[in-house]
Amino acid sequence: MISLQSLTNPKLTPVSFRPRKPLKKPRSLTINSLLQYNRKPELAGETPRVVVITSGKGGVGKTTTTANIGLSLARLGFSAVAIDADVGLRNLDLLLGLENRVNYTVVEVLNGDCRLDQALVRDKRWSNFELLCISKPRSKLPLGFGGKALTWLVEALKAREEGAPDFILIDCPAGIDAGFITAITPANEAVLVTTPDITSLRDADRVTGLLECDGIRDIKMIVNRVRTDMIKGEDMMSVLDVQEMLGLPLLGVIPEDSEVIRSTNRGYPLVLNKPPALAGLAFEQAAWRLVEQDSMKAVMVEEEPKRRGFFSFFGG
């Protein structure tokens, strides 16, 4: 089971709760944990880092991941630009609550109707986070738009007068057609979002192969909508099973949380909630690991024989 302590500290491995007398944590470990949580993560790699967030299968949480990872990066003190590369079916602006402020898109930039800085929508809550949409809903892209055009757009972001952002996040559309190829072209690393079901895993495995064929070797995985009660009942694959099947480093584990639907309908990302939701904490720590190019370790949900006792009534 994923504990709250493991979500609030990216260096701790999630362990299962046991109805036993808790062990005392060594003083040195406690101090190191507090220092790890309070310090700012160290940015690894050359900037700007261009990260495509993809999955293959639709509905697994790519856009939710992009919104929450992007704002988490801004909260950690890094500048980020999120590009909604889903042509005609964009939703990232809705999740961020910025749908009424998108006046220009990349199409207008390419047509010479506006400047790039006019198409960028700066978040009023965190000024170091910006949104860029490829097109307006129900609009058609020029026939010449493709991977080269998106690469030019990324290069233009790098050459901005106010400086290049630390991160450029590309929200990839579902499927593996032309939109997918366009979205992954300028990226040098990828975050693969999947859920613990066989249909999502089959698509994730296929997308992993396509990313590697395109030269993207830095691929990490986020397992979304995890339910430990179903894993215990052997009705859902565990995170360890998913990792063994795909063979990818684990960036984060996002538990099933009803707050996701509420935050989506309000246009207010999970990571901004006070008090923070469990899924929001998981997204924040996934962003922390992304900054430091780190990964987490999956463990078994049950590490001991099942025993029934007083706490079993409460799920223990």
FILUM-933943 format. One line per field, with one value per residue (C-alpha): residue number from 0; residue in one letter; z, x, y. Coordinates in nm, 4 decimals, padded with zeros to 6 digits. Layout:
// residues N
num	(NUM	...);
residuo	(A	...);
c3	(Z	...);
c1	(X	...);
c2	(Y	...);
// end
This chain:
// residues 316
num	(0	1	2	3	4	5	6	7	8	9	10	11	12	13	14	15	16	17	18	19	20	21	22	23	24	25	26	27	28	29	30	31	32	33	34	35	36	37	38	39	40	41	42	43	44	45	46	47	48	49	50	51	52	53	54	55	56	57	58	59	60	61	62	63	64	65	66	67	68	69	70	71	72	73	74	75	76	77	78	79	80	81	82	83	84	85	86	87	88	89	90	91	92	93	94	95	96	97	98	99	100	101	102	103	104	105	106	107	108	109	110	111	112	113	114	115	116	117	118	119	120	121	122	123	124	125	126	127	128	129	130	131	132	133	134	135	136	137	138	139	140	141	142	143	144	145	146	147	148	149	150	151	152	153	154	155	156	157	158	159	160	161	162	163	164	165	166	167	168	169	170	171	172	173	174	175	176	177	178	179	180	181	182	183	184	185	186	187	188	189	190	191	192	193	194	195	196	197	198	199	200	201	202	203	204	205	206	207	208	209	210	211	212	213	214	215	216	217	218	219	220	221	222	223	224	225	226	227	228	229	230	231	232	233	234	235	236	237	238	239	240	241	242	243	244	245	246	247	248	249	250	251	252	253	254	255	256	257	258	259	260	261	262	263	264	265	266	267	268	269	270	271	272	273	274	275	276	277	278	279	280	281	282	283	284	285	286	287	288	289	290	291	292	293	294	295	296	297	298	299	300	301	302	303	304	305	306	307	308	309	310	311	312	313	314	315);
residuo	(M	I	S	L	Q	S	L	T	N	P	K	L	T	P	V	S	F	R	P	R	K	P	L	K	K	P	R	S	L	T	I	N	S	L	L	Q	Y	N	R	K	P	E	L	A	G	E	T	P	R	V	V	V	I	T	S	G	K	G	G	V	G	K	T	T	T	T	A	N	I	G	L	S	L	A	R	L	G	F	S	A	V	A	I	D	A	D	V	G	L	R	N	L	D	L	L	L	G	L	E	N	R	V	N	Y	T	V	V	E	V	L	N	G	D	C	R	L	D	Q	A	L	V	R	D	K	R	W	S	N	F	E	L	L	C	I	S	K	P	R	S	K	L	P	L	G	F	G	G	K	A	L	T	W	L	V	E	A	L	K	A	R	E	E	G	A	P	D	F	I	L	I	D	C	P	A	G	I	D	A	G	F	I	T	A	I	T	P	A	N	E	A	V	L	V	T	T	P	D	I	T	S	L	R	D	A	D	R	V	T	G	L	L	E	C	D	G	I	R	D	I	K	M	I	V	N	R	V	R	T	D	M	I	K	G	E	D	M	M	S	V	L	D	V	Q	E	M	L	G	L	P	L	L	G	V	I	P	E	D	S	E	V	I	R	S	T	N	R	G	Y	P	L	V	L	N	K	P	P	A	L	A	G	L	A	F	E	Q	A	A	W	R	L	V	E	Q	D	S	M	K	A	V	M	V	E	E	E	P	K	R	R	G	F	F	S	F	F	G	G);
c3	(00.0000	-00.0760	00.2471	00.2929	00.4227	00.0995	-00.1058	00.0931	00.0492	-00.2937	-00.1536	00.0702	-00.0622	-00.0086	00.2425	00.3638	00.6848	00.9544	01.2711	01.4932	01.7337	01.5117	01.5033	01.6110	01.3207	01.3678	01.4450	01.1506	00.9078	01.0468	01.0013	00.6480	00.5565	00.6805	00.4947	00.1767	00.1915	00.2748	00.0199	-00.3435	-00.5902	-00.8012	-01.1727	-01.3666	-01.7353	-01.9914	-02.0080	-02.1476	-02.1041	-02.3601	-02.2151	-02.4001	-02.1827	-02.3692	-02.3264	-02.6493	-02.4883	-02.4254	-02.0875	-01.8689	-01.7393	-01.9740	-01.9606	-01.5848	-01.5436	-01.7663	-01.5732	-01.2289	-01.3166	-01.4866	-01.1924	-00.9499	-01.1387	-01.1119	-00.7384	-00.7030	-00.8581	-01.2186	-01.5304	-01.7483	-02.0717	-02.1373	-02.5014	-02.5738	-02.8896	-02.9149	-03.2306	-03.2297	-02.8966	-02.6578	-02.2874	-02.1050	-02.0870	-01.9142	-01.6476	-01.5771	-01.5732	-01.8567	-02.1320	-02.1374	-02.1795	-02.4933	-02.7643	-02.9989	-03.0807	-03.2703	-03.5933	-03.5678	-03.4897	-03.8009	-04.0130	-03.8893	-03.7221	-03.3794	-03.1964	-02.9985	-02.6678	-02.7474	-02.7872	-02.4533	-02.1638	-01.8322	-01.5231	-01.2742	-00.9788	-01.0770	-01.3243	-01.4180	-01.5783	-01.9280	-02.1597	-02.5383	-02.7474	-03.0986	-03.2338	-03.1371	-03.0912	-03.4141	-03.6247	-03.8884	-03.8980	-04.2105	-04.4224	-04.3674	-03.9893	-03.8488	-03.6542	-03.8196	-03.7290	-03.3657	-03.3559	-03.4852	-03.2107	-02.9416	-03.0810	-03.0751	-02.7070	-02.6388	-02.8117	-02.6260	-02.5092	-02.1481	-02.1493	-02.2238	-01.9812	-01.7690	-01.8932	-02.2067	-02.1502	-02.4541	-02.3908	-02.6539	-02.8148	-02.7822	-03.0456	-03.2545	-03.5699	-03.7182	-03.4069	-03.1929	-03.4336	-03.4397	-03.0595	-02.9947	-03.2676	-03.0643	-02.7337	-02.5806	-02.2885	-02.2259	-01.9414	-02.0150	-01.8296	-01.7853	-01.5654	-01.4216	-01.6832	-01.9743	-02.2505	-02.1247	-02.0765	-02.4291	-02.5726	-02.3376	-02.4525	-02.8149	-02.7506	-02.5674	-02.8778	-03.0986	-02.8641	-02.8685	-03.2471	-03.2570	-03.0484	-02.7119	-02.4569	-02.1385	-02.0734	-01.7279	-01.6239	-01.4103	-01.2983	-01.2526	-01.0778	-00.8475	-00.5924	-00.3207	-00.2059	-00.5505	-00.5608	-00.2274	-00.3597	-00.6715	-00.8919	-01.0175	-01.1162	-00.8683	-00.9557	-00.9311	-01.1918	-01.4230	-01.3882	-01.4589	-01.7708	-01.9198	-01.7835	-01.7319	-01.4404	-01.2135	-01.1866	-00.9702	-00.8499	-00.8425	-00.6253	-00.7279	-00.5852	-00.6241	-00.5838	-00.9395	-01.0869	-00.8611	-00.9491	-01.3205	-01.3171	-01.1247	-01.3477	-01.0373	-01.0456	-00.7570	-00.6520	-00.5596	-00.3179	00.0496	00.2310	-00.0400	-00.1760	-00.1736	-00.5538	-00.5508	-00.3199	-00.5537	-00.8537	-00.6609	-00.5790	-00.9385	-01.0457	-00.7873	-00.9343	-01.2859	-01.1917	-01.0483	-01.3129	-01.0297	-00.9972	-00.7205	-00.6302	-00.6357	-00.3602	-00.2897	-00.1370	00.0906	00.2336	00.5038	00.5299	00.5614	00.9213	01.0395	01.3549	01.4969	01.2351	00.9458	00.9858	00.8863	00.5949	00.7908);
c1	(00.0000	00.1198	00.1538	00.1014	00.4586	00.5993	00.4029	00.5287	00.8892	01.0096	01.3087	01.1059	00.9827	00.6097	00.5422	00.2302	00.0556	00.0646	-00.1467	00.1565	00.3405	00.5228	00.8984	01.0926	01.2540	01.6261	01.6958	01.9342	01.6708	01.4111	01.6441	01.7385	01.3701	01.2861	01.5791	01.4827	01.1261	01.2151	01.4907	01.4404	01.5062	01.8193	01.7517	01.9304	02.0130	02.0415	01.7619	01.5135	01.4044	01.1394	00.9122	00.6229	00.3465	00.1836	00.0087	-00.1407	-00.4745	-00.7193	-00.8704	-00.5803	-00.4975	-00.2426	-00.3952	-00.4519	-00.0888	00.0334	-00.1658	-00.0598	00.3037	00.3328	00.1942	00.3990	00.7138	00.6091	00.5462	00.8942	01.0401	01.0969	00.9568	00.7401	00.5440	00.2707	00.1776	-00.1616	-00.0832	-00.4278	-00.5635	-00.9381	-00.9958	-00.7932	-00.8785	-00.5690	-00.7034	-01.0195	-00.8271	-00.6191	-00.9183	-00.7692	-01.0239	-01.1527	-00.8062	-00.6971	-00.7269	-00.4501	-00.3038	-00.0068	-00.2093	-00.2263	00.1463	00.2303	-00.0002	00.1690	-00.1468	00.0164	00.3458	00.4429	00.4270	00.0682	-00.0340	00.1212	-00.1270	00.0421	-00.1194	-00.2135	-00.1638	00.1938	00.3504	00.6297	00.3775	00.2396	-00.0025	00.0194	-00.2561	-00.1970	-00.5402	-00.8891	-01.1670	-01.3294	-01.0618	-00.8414	-00.4652	-00.2741	-00.1745	00.1911	00.1730	00.3675	00.6746	00.8915	00.6484	00.6325	01.0112	01.0309	00.7886	01.0036	01.3143	01.1307	01.0494	01.4160	01.5159	01.2747	01.4166	01.3089	01.4928	01.4076	01.1818	01.3251	01.0635	00.8515	00.5719	00.3870	00.0423	00.0261	-00.3054	-00.4329	-00.3496	-00.0386	-00.1383	-00.0012	-00.0841	00.1254	00.4202	00.4009	00.3950	00.6954	00.9189	01.0812	01.0943	01.4078	01.2360	00.8925	00.6522	00.4289	00.0960	-00.0817	-00.3390	-00.3204	-00.5425	-00.4464	-00.5783	-00.3801	-00.0675	-00.0826	-00.1027	00.1722	00.4039	00.3392	00.4019	00.7260	00.8556	00.7599	00.9303	01.2495	01.2380	01.2140	01.5321	01.3721	01.5505	01.4680	01.1204	00.9619	00.6245	00.3381	00.0810	-00.2507	-00.5785	-00.4292	-00.6627	-00.4868	-00.8090	-00.8513	-00.4851	-00.5220	-00.8277	-00.6295	-00.8767	-00.6142	-00.2513	-00.0053	00.2375	00.5184	00.3453	00.3028	00.6687	00.7818	00.5631	00.6766	01.0318	01.0335	01.1581	00.8727	00.8212	00.5098	00.2045	-00.1238	-00.3988	-00.7635	-00.9109	-01.2617	-01.1115	-00.9760	-01.3252	-01.4059	-01.0860	-01.1380	-01.4881	-01.3663	-01.0639	-00.8473	-00.5609	-00.5208	-00.1806	-00.3337	-00.5895	-00.5687	-00.5489	-00.3749	-00.5440	-00.3594	-00.3418	-00.2154	00.0703	00.1574	00.1716	00.3953	00.6439	00.6365	00.7322	01.0121	01.1539	01.1176	01.3295	01.6079	01.5692	01.5019	01.2672	01.0905	01.0780	00.7619	00.7052	00.4571	00.1304	00.1275	00.4674	00.3373	00.0830	-00.2731	-00.3898	-00.7321	-00.7669	-00.9387	-00.7932	-00.9044	-01.2514	-01.1078	-00.9100	-00.5911);
c2	(00.0000	00.3517	00.5437	00.9166	00.9432	00.8018	01.0524	01.3491	01.2378	01.1232	00.9345	00.7043	00.3710	00.3092	00.0339	-00.1402	-00.0403	-00.3080	-00.3189	-00.3473	-00.1267	00.1283	00.1123	00.4177	00.5971	00.6663	01.0296	01.0649	00.9307	01.1719	01.4706	01.3654	01.3238	01.6717	01.8240	01.6387	01.7662	02.1270	02.1808	02.2802	01.9974	02.0275	02.0600	01.7858	01.7862	02.0640	02.3184	02.3586	02.0004	01.9050	01.6365	01.4732	01.3251	01.0387	00.7052	00.5739	00.4921	00.7739	00.8524	00.7411	01.0907	01.2501	01.5977	01.5789	01.4755	01.7610	02.0219	01.9032	01.8324	02.1719	02.3676	02.1573	02.2569	02.6215	02.5834	02.4341	02.7506	02.6384	02.8014	02.5791	02.6055	02.3490	02.2897	02.1345	01.9399	01.7794	01.9428	02.0086	01.8321	02.0438	02.0163	02.1389	02.4935	02.3646	02.1750	02.4847	02.7201	02.9279	02.8584	03.2179	03.3662	03.1780	03.4428	03.3293	02.9898	02.8484	02.8630	03.2431	03.2540	03.0504	03.2648	03.5820	03.7156	03.7489	03.7132	03.4055	03.5932	03.6934	03.3286	03.2314	03.2456	03.3207	03.1694	03.4416	03.2073	03.1165	03.3583	03.1144	02.8776	02.9405	02.7626	02.7416	02.5853	02.4516	02.5421	02.6477	02.3896	02.2689	02.4363	02.2770	02.2957	02.3973	02.0991	02.1795	02.1550	01.8620	01.7658	02.0307	02.3083	02.1963	02.1722	02.5311	02.6334	02.4718	02.6412	02.9747	02.9201	02.8520	03.1764	03.4069	03.7400	03.6801	03.3489	02.9897	02.8015	02.5241	02.2780	02.2479	01.9949	01.8605	01.7123	01.4392	01.3366	00.9813	00.7225	00.6682	00.8527	01.1757	01.3812	01.1476	01.1619	01.5415	01.5694	01.3458	01.4937	01.7784	01.5854	01.4368	01.2614	01.1152	01.0449	00.7481	00.7540	00.4224	00.2529	-00.1005	-00.2662	-00.4860	-00.2588	00.0399	-00.1714	-00.3115	00.0410	00.1631	-00.1146	-00.0238	00.3469	00.2670	00.0931	00.3882	00.6355	00.4319	00.4097	00.7891	00.8155	00.8966	00.6788	00.8665	00.7242	00.7145	00.5833	00.7149	00.4588	00.6366	00.5441	00.2815	00.1187	-00.0765	-00.2442	-00.4013	-00.4989	-00.6770	-00.8577	-00.9553	-00.7685	-00.5216	-00.5592	-00.4147	-00.1372	-00.3905	-00.6080	-00.3083	-00.2145	-00.5697	-00.5845	-00.2530	-00.2451	00.1332	00.3466	00.4508	00.8273	00.8210	00.6295	00.8220	00.6717	00.6759	00.9958	01.1384	01.4856	01.4558	01.4935	01.7882	01.9708	01.9049	02.0515	02.3581	02.4161	02.4083	02.1522	01.9101	02.0395	02.3760	02.2286	02.3192	02.0853	01.8821	01.5716	01.2416	01.2355	01.5952	01.5004	01.2133	01.4511	01.6920	01.4198	01.2934	01.6460	01.6446	01.3235	01.4623	01.7644	01.5500	01.2745	01.0343	00.7382	00.5494	00.1841	-00.0241	-00.2785	-00.5507	-00.4377	-00.7411	-00.8318	-01.0648	-01.3479	-01.2248	-01.2159	-01.1204	-00.9177	-00.6178	-00.3817	-00.6044	-00.4598	-00.1214	-00.2628	-00.3307);
// end
